[in-house]
Amino acid sequence: MQTTIEFYKYQGTGNDFVLIDNRDQTFPKETELISQLCDRRFGIGGDGLILLENDENVDFKMVYYNSDGNESTMCGNGGRCIVAFAHFLDIFEDKTKFTAIDGLHEAEINNGIIKLKMIDVDVIKENEGNFELNTGSPHYVTFVEKLKDYKVFENGNKIRNSESYCQNGINVNFVEELGSDQLFVRTYERGVEDETFSCGTGVTASALVYLKDRDSQSVEVRVLGGDLKVYAERNGEGFRNIWLEGPAKQVFRGKINL
């Protein structure tokens, strides 16, 4: 017997996801199935799949899977997309709270622009000019020049699979300063195992590394898929009140036989 499900496709600055309303708990959470649905040739296609589920304490729950079919850590652009999806489903009006694997998040929507509160970051580790921090997912940040022509896949794959990170993986961000409080970021994502058009937690990580030695509290970030903005307040060696802001749009909806 075939099961047909309704799905929605969303993208946030080119980071695209399959979204499913799973409040009735009918979606089969099988790794192979999720990987197939994310396949760009044999499925719907996406950098990940996100389930919207009920939560008894807040408006909804976000369950995120990478395109390899495995449940993963927080996804910032996915978080913005599920907020847009929940708004489309009339779950909230303009402000919401939801849970994800890294805890509680707040968000607000205004004319298609979603502002998502990220988790606090207590520490940024530095090693020979490279940085490590966790913004809901683990990130490696390094500054380069001429990022437009940089070999992101080759160098990102090498770092992600190096002895230090091969076991658990890490997302690798290459950052170029464009001007005062403006960055260009390209990211190699674990789980996708490729460069994506945008990575929300990676943009956040890159922005915090940039802001840590400056008086500014916000930075504009260009990615391959568009523009984002990060706001943050210094808190000792880390940051609090961190917000990721940018567009998230529904691309199409459909039904598929599982």
N, C-alpha and C positions, 0 to 999 in steps of 0.2 A: 504493500500500500504506500503510495507516494504522499508525502507531506508538502504542502505548498505554504510558503511564508511570504509575508510582505516585508520588503526592505526599503531603505532610503539611502541615497548616496549624498554625502556631504563633503565639502572641502573647506579647509581653513588655510589661506595663503598657499594653496597647492598641495597641502598635506591632506590626502583623501581617505575617507573611511566609509565602510558599510555600517549603517546603523539599523538596529532592530529593536522594536518595542517588545521587551520580554517580561512585561509585568505579569503575564499569565504563566510564566515559567515553562513554556512549551518548546523553546529552542534547544536542540540537542548540542551540548557543549563538548563537541568532539574535535580534537586537534586536526585530524585529516580533513574534516568537513570545512572547518573555518579557514584552513589554508587554501582549500579549493575555491571557496567563495571569494577569497582575496586575490586569486590568480587572475592576472590581466588578460590571459588568453583563453582559459577554460572556465572562468568564473565571472563574477561581477567586476572584480578589480578594486584594489585598495591597498593603502599602506597598513591598514589594520581593520579590525571589526570591533564594534562597540555595542554592548547590550545595555539598554535602559531598563532598570528593574526597580521594584518597590523598596522603600526603606521606611521603617516605622517611625523614625525620628526626624527625618528631613524630607525634602520634596521627592528625591529619587536617588538611585544608586548607579554608579558607572562601573561597568565591568569591561576592561580593555584587553584585546588580544592583538599581538603583532601579526604580520602577514604570514609568519611561519606557523600560525595556529596555536601558539602558546600564550597563556595569560601572562601579561607583563606588568611593568611598573607604570607610573603615571605618564600620561601623554597630554601635554599642554594644549596643542591644537585640537586633539580629540576631545579634551575637556570643553573647549570653546564650542566645538561642533555639537556635542551632546546637549549643551545649554541651549543652542539654537533649536535643536530637535525637540527638547522638552518644552520650549516656548511655542513651537509649532503645534505640539500636542495639547496645548492649553493647560499645562501643569502649573505654570506660574505666569505672572504678568510682566514685571520688569526686574525683580530681584529674586534670587533663589539661593538655596543651600543644598548641597548634595554630598554624598560620600563617594570616595574612590579608594583605591588600594593604599594610598598614602595618607588617608584621613579625610577630614572635613574641608570642603571648599565653598566659598561664596562666589557669586557671579551676578552680573547685571547685563541687560541688553538694551541698546539704544540705536534704533534705525539700522539694525543688522550688524552693529559693532558690539562685540562681546568683550567684557572686561572680567577676567578670571583671577581670583586670588589664589596664589600658589602657597606652598608650605614655607615656613621660615627656614632660612639657611644659617646654621650656627658657625660653620667653619669653611674656609676655602684653603685647600692645601696647595702649596707651590713647590715645584721641583724643577730646577734649572730652567725657569721661564715658562714652564707649562703648569696648568692648573687642574685640580680635581675638586668637584663639589657635587652634591646631590640636591637636585631641585624637584624631587619626586621620582627621578630616574638619575642614574649615575652618569656624569659627564666629564669629559676631558676637553680642555680649552687651550688652544694655542694660537698666537697671533702670527700672521703671515703677510706678505706683500703680493700684489697682483693676484688677488684671490680669483678673479674672473677666469684666469687661465691656469689655476692651480689644479693639480691632479688629486682631486678630493677622494675619488674611489680608491685609487692605488695607495695613497698615504693613509687614508682612514682605515682601510682594511688591514693594513700592516700594523697600525697601532692597536686596533681592536683585537687582533689575533696574536699580539705580542705575548711574551711569557707572563707579563704582569696582569694582563686582562683576558687572556684566552678562555679561562674557565667560566667566569661570570659575564664576560663581555662588558663593553663600555661604549657610550655614544661619543663620537669624536667631532668636535667643532673647530673649524678653521675660521678665524676672525680677522677682518681688515678694518682699520679705522678710516672712515671716509671724511671726517671733519669733527667739529665740536659736537659731542653727544650724538654721533651718528656712526653706525656700524654696518658692515656687510658680513653676513654669517652663512656658511655652507656646512652641512652636517651629514656625516656618515652614521646611519642608525643601525645598532645591533637589532637582531630579530627581523628587520627588513633586509639587512646585509647589503645595503646599497645607499647611495646618497638619496635623500628625499628633497622635495622642493621647499620644505620648511620643517622645523622641529621646535615646538613650543617650549619644552623644557630646556632644549639646547640654546634657544634664543635667550631664555631667562638666565641660564648659566653664564653665557657669554656676556650678557649685559651686566651681571653682578661682578664678574671679574673686572670689567671695564670701570664700573662705578666705585670699586673698593678703594681706589686711591684718588678719588675726585669728590668735589663738594656737591655735584649734581645729584638729583633724586630721580631722574628719568633719562632714558636714552631711546632714540629711534633706531630700529633695526630693519635693514633691507634683507630679504631672502629671495631665492629664485622665484617664489610664488607670490611676492608682494611685499607689504610693509607691516611691521608690528611695532608696538611700543611697550617698554617695560618701565614700571615705577617701583621704587624700593626705598626703604628707610634704613640707614645704618643702625646696627644694634651690636655694639662691641666689635668683635671680629667678623660678625656676620650681618645678616639683613632680616628685617621683618616687614610686614605690610607690603609684600611683593605682589604686583599685579601685572598680568599679561593681557594686552589689549590688541584687538584686530578683528577683521571680518571673518564670518563663517556663513557659508551659503549651502542651501539644498540644491543639488545638481539635478537629480532625477529620483523617481521612485518606481518600484516595480514588484513583480512577484516571481518567485523562482521555486522549482520543484527540488526538494532535497533528495 
